[in-house]
Amino acid sequence: MTTTESTATAGARPQARAGAAGSAAAGGRRGFRRRSKEPDLAARGGPVWTLIAWVLTLFFFAPVAWMVLTSFHSEADAATNPPSVFAGLTAGNYKLLFDRGVTPFLINSATASIGSTALVLLLAVPAAYALSIKPVEKWTDVMFFFLSTKFLPAIAALLPVYLIVKDIGLLDNVYALVVLYTAMNLPIAIWMMQSFLAEVPKEILEAAEVDGAGLFRVLWSIIRPVAMPGLAATALICFIFSWNEFMFAVNLTATRAATAPVFLVGFITNEGLFLARLCAAATLLSLPVLIAGFAAQDKLVRGLSLGAVK
């Protein structure tokens, strides 16, 4: 190769590099412009999605608001068609509930719900510990077995449960409901707690074992504080299921152990539907669940998201 050709080749290489760099820079600018447009589109669409979210929220909240408003109307105003929105308000329906004796029903519901929720957590946490942190052999089959217990419709088990409860003399007894609600909610609680406990860092458990901590010390001092959001979410869901349960309550109780949902249907009679009183009772019965959810909302949000992302 001659000196002239070498010089020309050497001069062409920087030009080629410069052209390639310019093309890359231009492509990068185009990509940047494309990427910069995406946040703009998201920013423009933000108010629209916010408006849609508010509309959907109001749509789902409207029946609850209507129930609360109707509970403060008289029976005559509640039965008008179309409904009278601006009718006079009164608290007489709530006074009637307590005059009719709603307090024992609320106490029975609280006893069955709180007692069964405590038993569920007491049994579900060790079971979930064995299925997540210290997994047993074929633990997936065990989890499927727990889930399969929910396949049977509750109505199919009503007659056998009724006969068993009758034979052991626990008809119209609130403790029979505690045992039943515990058995009903335990599979769900184990599934939830297994997912929550699987997110507990193994390092802190190994450190506790090195320090000589036993199983109960690990569960109480290590697992409980870390998994408290999951415990709160599981407890609230079990409490809601127990509080709202109706089928076993109405068939296994009569007067002494009847729960709040049984009291609620007492306003649906052959004489007609007492709509205002029914709405007042439904509003009153919803308050314990709302109060429990509000009290645990900080842990509930974390608990419902814990274990959702692996």
N, C-alpha and C positions, 0 to 999 in steps of 0.2 A: 504494500500500500504506500502511495506517495505521500510526501509531506503535506501537499495541498489537500488531499482527500482526508488525511487524519485531522487536519485543522477544521475542515468543514463538518466532519462527523462530531468532533468535540463541541463545536458551536451549536450543532443541532440538538444535542442532548439537553443542555439547559433549557432551550426553547421548548422541547417536548415536556420536560418536567414542569416548566412554568405553565404550559397549556393544560397539563393534567391537573395541576394545583388549582388553576383558575376554574376548570370544569367542576372539580370537587367542591370548591368554595361556592360556585353558583348553585350546585345541587344542594349543598348544605343550607344555603339561604332559602332556596325553594322549600326544602323540608321544614326549615324553621318557620317560614311563613305559613305552611300547611298546619304545623303544630300550634302555631300561635292563634290560628283561626278557631281551633277546637275549644279552648277556654272561652273565647268570645261567644261561640254558639251556646256553650253551657251556661254562660252568664246571662245571655238573652233568654234562655229557656227556664232559668231559675224561678222567676216570678210566676210563670205559667204552672210549673209543677207545684209551687207553693199554694197557688190558688186551687189546683185540683186536690191537693192534700186536705186543705181546709174544707172544701165542698164535701169530700168523702167523710171527713170527721164529723161534720154537722149532720150528714145523712145518717150515719150510724148512731149518733148521739140523740137524734130527734125523738125516737121512741122512748128513751129514758127520760128526756126532758118532759115529754108529754105525760108520762106516768107520774112524775113528781108533781106537775101542775095539776093533773086531775085529782091527785090525792088531797089537794086543798080545796076542791070544789064540793058542793053538796051533791047528793045523789040525783036530784032533779036536773042540775046543770050538767052533770057528767053524762046523763042519758040523752041529752038533746042531740038532734041530728039536723044540720051539721053541728059539730061540737062548738060550745060557747067558750072561746078562748079568754075573753075578757069578763067572765063571770066573777062574782064575788068570791073571795077566798075565806076559808075557815079551817081551823085546826080541830074541828069536832071529830073528824074521822080518826085521828090519832088518839084522841081521848077515848073514843069508843073501843079502840083496840085494847087498851089497858083495862078498861072496864069489863071487857069480855074475857080477860085473863090470858093475854099473850105472853106474860112473863114466864110461866112454867115451860111453855113450848120453846122459848128462847134459851132457857137454862138447859133443857134437854138437848137442844141442838149444839149448844156450846160444849156440853159435857161429851157428847158423842164425837164431835169434830176435833176438839182439842185433845181428848184422850186418845183417839185413834191416830191422830197426826204424830203425837209423841211416841206412841208404840211403833209406828211406821219408821220414823227416823231412827229409833233405837235398834230396830232390826235391819233396816236398809243399809246403814253406814257400814257395819261389819261385813255384810254380804258384798257390798260394792267394793270394799277394801280387798276382799279375797278375789274379786273378779277383775280388778284393775291394777292395783299396786302389787299384790302378791297373787298373780293369776294362778288358779288351779288348772289341772289338766282338763282339756276340752271345755274351757270356760265359755266358748261361743255357744256350745250346745246347752249349757246351763242358762245362758241369757235367752236363748230361743225358748227354752221350757218356761221361763218366767213370762215371756211374751205370749206364749200359747195359752196360758191360763186366762187371758183376756179375750180369746176367740169365742168362748161360749157366751151366748146372750144371757144377760142376768135373769130374764124372765124364765129361761129354761131351768135355772137353779132354784127358782122361788119355792116350788113345792117341796123338794128335798130339804131345803134349808128350813122351811116352816115346820116340817115334821120333826127335824132334829131339835130345833129350838123348843118345840112343844114338849118333846120327850124329856128334855133336861130341865124343864120348868122355867124357861127364861122368856116366855112371851110377855109382852108389855114391860120389858126390862131394858133400860138404856144401855146396860153393859153388853147385852147381846148385839146392839148396834155398834158398840165400840169394837167388838171382835170382828164383826162383818165388814165394817169400813176399813179396818186394818188389813184384812185379807184382800179386799178389793183394791186398795191403793198401794199395797206393798210391791207388786211387780213394776208399776210405773215408777215408784220411788227408786227401786234398785236400778232400773235402766237409766234414770236421770243421774243418780249419784255415781254410777259407774263411769259415765261420761265426764262428770265433774272431777272425780278423784284421779282419772287418768291424766289430768293436766297438772297435778301436783308434782313439783320437781323432785326427782328421785334423789338428788344430792342431799337435800335436807333430811330425808328419811334415813339415808345411809349414815349421815353424821349423827343422827339421834341414836341409831343402833350402835354405832361405835362408842357413844357415850354411855351405853348401857340402858337406854330407855326400853321399857317393855311395851307390849302391844297396847295396853290401855293408856299408858303415858303418851305413846305416839298418837293415838286416836284423839286424845283430849288436848294435848299441848301442841301438837304439830298439825294434824289433819284438820281439826275443828277450826282454828283461826284462818287457815288458808282456804278451806272449802266453805267458809261461812256464807258467801253469796249463793253458792249452789244449794246449801242447806236451806237458806231462806226461800229460794225459788221452789224447791221441792216441797217444803212445808206449806207454802201458800197454795200450791196447786192441790195438794192432798186435803188441805182445809176446805178449799172451795168445793171439791168433789164431795166431801163428807157433808158439808153444810147444805148442799143442793140436792142430796140424794132423797128420793121420794118413794120409790117402789117398795123397798124393804121396810121403810119406816111406816108406810100406811098399812102394810099387811102384817107386820110383826108387833105393832103397838096398838093401844086402844085409848086409854085416858091418862095413865101415869107417865108413860115414856114417849108420847107423841111429840114429834119435832115441829119446827117452824113451818116447813113445807106442808105438813098435814094440816096445820092451822090455816094456812093460806087458802087451801081449796074449800075451806068451810064457808067461804063467801059465795061459792057457786052452788046455789040451792034450786029446788024445784019452784020456788017462788020467783026466781029471776036472778039476774047477775047484779050484785051490788058493786058496781064498777068503781065508785069513789073509794069505798072501803077496801076493795081488793087492791087498788093502786097504793093506798096508804100502807097496807100490810106488806106489799111487795117492796115498797121503798124502805120501810123499817127493816125488813129482812135482808136488804142489800147493804145496809150500813156496816155491819161487822166485817164483811169481806172488803168493802172499800177502805175502812179504817185500817185493817191489817195490811192491805196493799200499800196504802199511803205511808204507814209506819216503816215498812220494809222496802220502800222504793229505791233507796240508794244501793242496797245489796241486791235487790231484785233485778235491776238492769244489768249489773255485772254477772249475776247468776245465770240469767237467761242467755247471755252471750258466752259464758264460760263453757268450754268444750265444743263450741260450734265450729271453730276453725282448728284444724289439725296442723 
